[in-house]
């Protein structure tokens, strides 16, 4: 735990990260130093649980949570964790089982290190005195205890003069850092109603898409994160930091917007149940729609999916992968390769309407009228849906 004002830190060696263990350590710290008005943490279950909520309600402090998958939102604590881990690693010399022996000495060292934000040690600001050095005090005279009026004067000096000066110094330093950051990085604001893509923080494979979406920006929160709404109009389950968003050009959304205006609604996939190969690397996928029967299955091209995740999941389930592209003979001329690529492109398709006309036999007018309703519903689904 780190005090934002003084940079005084408290370290505990915990046997586990269970909610009982963490909350008990938090209570012990607060009983030693007093309960805070604000407590900030990440979204780990050791901090977000019923016990912590009960402690918050009983003590009355405001528990603020950092944006998920955005450690910079809780950067001060993360920096102390990194520093502590590095120092422990250097001291254990491979005997990692003894790591807990170094926690409290490291806490003392960190609290006796001059902090750049206020120019003094966290220990001196927290206790209004310098830390005792390591020397022999046996022959020193016992100092006279301060009287009550002297203590009150000292406390008043700290409150009105020292902390005021520290606040001014910290503000000036923060403005200086902000100026350097803004000069190096371009800060993008996302106005309400703009379309954005969201970085996939759980991407497990290199070829998985880096972004998901699009989403619509609802508003910016007080902390600078954004509330988003998906294509079905549902609010996203969490907020997103600006660094996790990418503004989408309206031209990129034109086709999807026109399809939505034409169809009027999105449909949800239950599963991809089959595939067929039209050309090397070009596939159609048979889609089973949620809430519909097998008779309503449709063959869809990859362009109909608003995320490649269903296709990736399908190939993983059948324990196979699309046929690899044949190795090109590098001795072939560039004109031959260009003609081959052009031929493959000619076999591609824009939507499943062409495939439907190719494979469907001629029918009588009565047959068409009898199946018109179901076909309209099926053909309307092929562009937009939610995974």
Beta strands, then each sheet from edge to edge (+ up, - down):
strand 1: 38-41
strand 2: 62-65
strand 3: 195-199
strand 4: 211-220
strand 5: 226-229
strand 6: 245-247
strand 7: 267-279
strand 8: 282-289
strand 9: 298-301
strand 10: 385-386
sheet 1: 1+ 2+
sheet 2: 5+ 4- 3+ 6-
sheet 3: 9+ 8- 7+ 10+
end
